[in-house]
Amino acid sequence: TKPVRRKDLIDILTRWCVAEENFAAQRTAKISPPKSIDLSPPRESVAVPDEGKSAVPETPIFEQANLDNMRDAMGDQFMMTIEYYLDDATHYLEQIKTGWKDSNDKSIAAAAHPLKSSSRKLGATKLSDIAERIEESARLAEQDDCRMLSIGPLVDELDACFGKARSELQTLLENTA
């Protein structure tokens, strides 16, 4: 049941699914505290005038360590989990787009919440962060109509980010098959 405490979940899964050496690594892994929600637009890459290089590097879609840990812990079930994630995430993204088109803040929040959670578990932190900002904006839109306006650009950003994530995961599925 919710709320699930990450440390407790890791302890239980480790006991049942992960080899003893992975257990020690996970116990020493740093578990970060929940971060505050940032509703400001994401920082874009800015060209450095003299060198022509990007001052802010693009964030990778997946944290490879998360994918590797899941693969090790889940074994044969890992690929099926990726397939389920892709199906579910596609559905949630479509629900968010429809909610945006219909100005339905409740529908947007209802779809953004599981997309945020499942993406974070898979290590798609950037995708999860965008979904979290969409969820929070949709929840605040009930009290502040201007919040709905902030969702449009986030939906576009989420769509682009999920397109990259889907491509990477499909490549992973093809290379593992």
C-alpha positions as CSV (number, residue, x, y, z in Angstrom):
1,T,0.0,0.0,0.0
2,K,1.0,3.6,-0.4
3,P,3.0,5.3,0.8
4,V,5.9,3.0,-0.1
5,R,9.1,3.8,1.6
6,R,11.9,3.4,-0.9
7,K,14.4,2.0,1.7
8,D,11.9,-0.6,2.9
9,L,11.1,-1.7,-0.7
10,I,14.8,-2.0,-1.6
11,D,15.4,-4.1,1.5
12,I,12.6,-6.5,0.7
13,L,13.5,-6.8,-3.0
14,T,17.1,-7.3,-2.1
15,R,16.3,-10.0,0.3
16,W,14.2,-11.9,-2.2
17,C,15.6,-11.1,-5.6
18,V,19.2,-9.8,-5.6
19,A,22.4,-11.6,-5.1
20,E,24.3,-10.9,-1.8
21,E,27.0,-8.7,-3.5
22,N,24.3,-6.5,-5.0
23,F,22.7,-6.2,-1.6
24,A,25.7,-4.5,-0.2
25,A,25.9,-2.1,-3.1
26,Q,22.3,-1.1,-2.8
27,R,22.5,-0.6,0.9
28,T,25.4,1.8,0.5
29,A,23.8,3.6,-2.4
30,K,22.8,7.1,-1.6
31,I,19.0,7.5,-1.4
32,S,18.2,11.1,-2.1
33,P,15.4,12.9,-0.2
34,P,12.4,14.0,-2.1
35,K,13.1,17.2,-4.1
36,S,10.9,20.2,-4.2
37,I,8.8,20.6,-7.3
38,D,10.1,23.2,-9.8
39,L,7.4,24.6,-12.0
40,S,9.7,26.9,-13.9
41,P,10.5,26.0,-17.5
42,P,13.5,23.8,-18.1
43,R,16.8,25.4,-18.9
44,E,17.7,25.2,-22.5
45,S,21.2,24.7,-23.8
46,V,22.9,28.1,-24.2
47,A,25.6,28.6,-26.7
48,V,28.8,30.0,-25.4
49,P,29.6,33.0,-27.7
50,D,33.4,32.5,-27.9
51,E,33.6,28.8,-28.1
52,G,30.3,27.9,-29.8
53,K,29.8,25.0,-27.3
54,S,26.7,24.3,-25.3
55,A,27.0,25.6,-21.7
56,V,24.4,23.1,-20.4
57,P,24.9,19.6,-21.6
58,E,21.7,17.6,-22.5
59,T,20.6,15.3,-19.8
60,P,20.5,11.6,-20.7
61,I,17.0,10.1,-20.8
62,F,17.9,7.1,-18.7
63,E,20.1,6.5,-15.7
64,Q,22.0,3.4,-16.9
65,A,22.5,2.2,-13.3
66,N,18.8,2.0,-12.8
67,L,18.3,-0.1,-16.0
68,D,21.2,-2.3,-15.1
69,N,20.0,-2.9,-11.5
70,M,16.5,-3.7,-12.8
71,R,17.9,-6.1,-15.4
72,D,20.0,-7.9,-12.8
73,A,17.1,-8.1,-10.3
74,M,14.4,-9.1,-12.7
75,G,16.2,-11.4,-15.1
76,D,13.9,-12.7,-17.8
77,Q,11.1,-10.5,-16.6
78,F,13.0,-7.3,-17.4
79,M,12.2,-7.2,-21.1
80,M,8.5,-7.8,-20.5
81,T,8.5,-4.9,-18.0
82,I,10.0,-2.6,-20.6
83,E,7.2,-3.7,-23.0
84,Y,4.5,-3.0,-20.4
85,Y,6.1,0.4,-19.6
86,L,6.1,1.4,-23.3
87,D,2.4,0.4,-23.6
88,D,1.4,2.1,-20.4
89,A,3.4,5.3,-21.0
90,T,2.0,5.7,-24.5
91,H,-1.5,5.4,-23.0
92,Y,-0.8,7.9,-20.3
93,L,0.8,10.4,-22.7
94,E,-2.3,10.2,-25.0
95,Q,-4.5,10.8,-21.9
96,I,-2.4,13.8,-21.0
97,K,-2.7,15.2,-24.5
98,T,-6.4,14.6,-24.6
99,G,-6.8,16.2,-21.2
100,W,-4.8,19.3,-22.4
101,K,-6.9,19.6,-25.5
102,D,-10.1,19.3,-23.4
103,S,-8.8,21.5,-20.6
104,N,-9.4,18.6,-18.2
105,D,-7.0,19.2,-15.3
106,K,-8.2,16.1,-13.4
107,S,-7.5,13.8,-16.4
108,I,-4.1,15.3,-16.9
109,A,-3.1,14.8,-13.2
110,A,-4.5,11.3,-13.2
111,A,-2.3,10.3,-16.1
112,A,0.8,12.2,-15.2
113,H,1.0,10.6,-11.7
114,P,1.6,7.0,-12.8
115,L,3.7,8.1,-15.7
116,K,5.9,10.1,-13.3
117,S,6.2,7.1,-10.9
118,S,6.9,4.4,-13.5
119,S,9.4,6.5,-15.4
120,R,11.3,7.2,-12.2
121,K,11.4,3.5,-11.3
122,L,12.9,2.8,-14.7
123,G,15.5,5.5,-14.4
124,A,13.9,7.9,-16.9
125,T,14.4,10.8,-14.5
126,K,14.0,13.6,-17.0
127,L,10.7,12.2,-18.2
128,S,9.6,11.7,-14.6
129,D,10.5,15.3,-13.7
130,I,8.4,16.6,-16.6
131,A,5.4,14.4,-15.7
132,E,5.8,15.6,-12.1
133,R,5.6,19.3,-13.2
134,I,2.6,18.5,-15.4
135,E,0.9,16.7,-12.5
136,E,1.5,19.6,-10.1
137,S,0.4,22.2,-12.6
138,A,-2.8,20.3,-13.3
139,R,-3.5,19.9,-9.6
140,L,-2.9,23.7,-9.0
141,A,-5.1,24.6,-12.1
142,E,-8.2,24.0,-10.0
143,Q,-7.4,27.1,-7.9
144,D,-5.5,29.0,-10.6
145,D,-6.6,29.0,-14.2
146,C,-3.3,30.4,-15.3
147,R,-1.7,27.1,-14.3
148,M,-3.4,25.4,-17.2
149,L,-1.5,27.7,-19.6
150,S,1.8,26.4,-18.3
151,I,0.9,22.8,-19.1
152,G,1.0,23.2,-22.9
153,P,4.7,23.6,-23.3
154,L,5.3,20.9,-20.8
155,V,3.1,18.5,-22.8
156,D,5.2,19.2,-25.9
157,E,8.4,18.7,-23.9
158,L,7.1,15.4,-22.4
159,D,6.1,14.2,-25.9
160,A,9.6,14.9,-27.3
161,C,11.3,13.3,-24.2
162,F,9.1,10.2,-24.4
163,G,9.9,9.9,-28.1
164,K,13.6,9.6,-27.3
165,A,12.9,7.2,-24.4
166,R,10.7,5.0,-26.6
167,S,13.4,4.9,-29.3
168,E,16.1,4.0,-26.7
169,L,14.0,1.3,-25.2
170,Q,13.0,-0.2,-28.5
171,T,16.6,-0.4,-29.5
172,L,17.3,-2.1,-26.2
173,L,14.5,-4.6,-26.9
174,E,15.8,-5.3,-30.4
175,N,19.4,-5.7,-29.2
176,T,18.4,-8.1,-26.5
177,A,16.0,-10.2,-28.6
